[in-house]
Structure formats: C-alpha cells, structure tokens
C-alpha cells in the first residue's frame, strides 16, 4: 500500500498555485516537496501544514492506494 498525493496537485491547479507557492505558504522545505512529488513518506506535521494553508482536510490531498510488488507482481 502507498499514499498518492495526486489530489494535492489537483487542488493546487484549482487554486491557481504552483508547487513553489505551496512550499512557501506551508513553510515546508524543497526536500519535503520533492518527497511529495515522488509519493514518498512525509511527516503528519507536513500534511497538517499543507491542510492548514489550503484550508482542507487530509482526505482532500491524500489517497491510500494499493501497489504491486515489483518483484513478483503480488499486490500488497
């Protein structure tokens, strides 16, 4: 299983913001933004900051999705 931040990118488009705007407004680092872009793990504090600056709930920016194990094709 993994987290997807595709909803976050859609919200940014809808609000006319880019990733740099989000980084500055939410007070997150470039490294954290890169992790979000790659759907890597970030802290709940980061997600709280993003929700606060976008005035949304976590379910508005994150999806929980199944991924396939690349080694044997089994869903995790």
C-alpha positions in Angstrom: 0.0 0.0 0.0 1.1 3.5 -0.6 0.0 7.1 -0.4 -0.8 9.2 -3.5 -0.7 13.0 -3.5 -2.5 13.4 -6.9 -5.4 15.1 -5.2 -2.9 17.7 -3.8 -1.7 18.6 -7.2 -5.3 19.0 -8.5 -6.1 21.3 -5.6 -3.1 23.4 -6.5 -4.2 23.7 -10.1 -7.8 24.6 -9.0 -6.4 27.3 -6.7 -4.0 28.6 -9.3 -1.0 27.8 -7.2 2.2 26.0 -8.2 4.5 23.8 -6.0 6.8 26.7 -5.1 3.8 28.7 -3.9 2.7 25.8 -1.7 6.2 25.3 -0.3 6.5 28.9 0.7 2.9 29.3 2.1 3.0 26.0 4.0 6.6 26.5 5.2 7.9 23.2 4.0 11.4 22.5 2.6 12.3 21.8 -1.0 13.4 18.3 0.1 9.9 17.7 1.5 8.2 19.0 -1.6 10.4 16.6 -3.6 9.3 13.7 -1.4 5.6 14.6 -2.0 6.3 14.8 -5.8 7.7 11.3 -5.7 4.9 10.0 -3.4 7.4 9.2 -0.7 6.9 9.3 3.1 6.4 12.7 4.8 5.5 13.5 8.3 2.0 14.1 9.6 3.2 17.6 10.6 3.9 18.3 6.9 0.5 17.2 5.9 -1.0 19.3 8.7 0.8 22.4 7.4 -0.4 21.8 3.9 -4.0 21.3 5.0 -3.8 24.4 7.1 -2.5 26.6 4.2 -5.0 25.1 1.8 -7.9 25.1 4.3 -8.7 21.5 3.6 -8.8 18.0 5.2 -6.2 15.3 4.8 -8.6 13.3 2.7 -8.7 16.1 0.2 -5.0 15.8 -0.5 -4.0 12.1 0.1 -5.3 8.8 -1.2 -4.4 5.4 0.1 -3.7 3.1 -2.9 -2.6 -0.5 -3.5 0.7 -1.0 -5.3 2.1 -4.1 -6.8 5.2 -5.7 -5.5 7.7 -5.1 -8.4 9.5 -8.4 -7.7 6.6 -10.8 -8.0 3.5 -8.9 -9.2 1.6 -9.5 -5.9 -0.5 -6.7 -4.6 0.5 -5.5 -1.1 
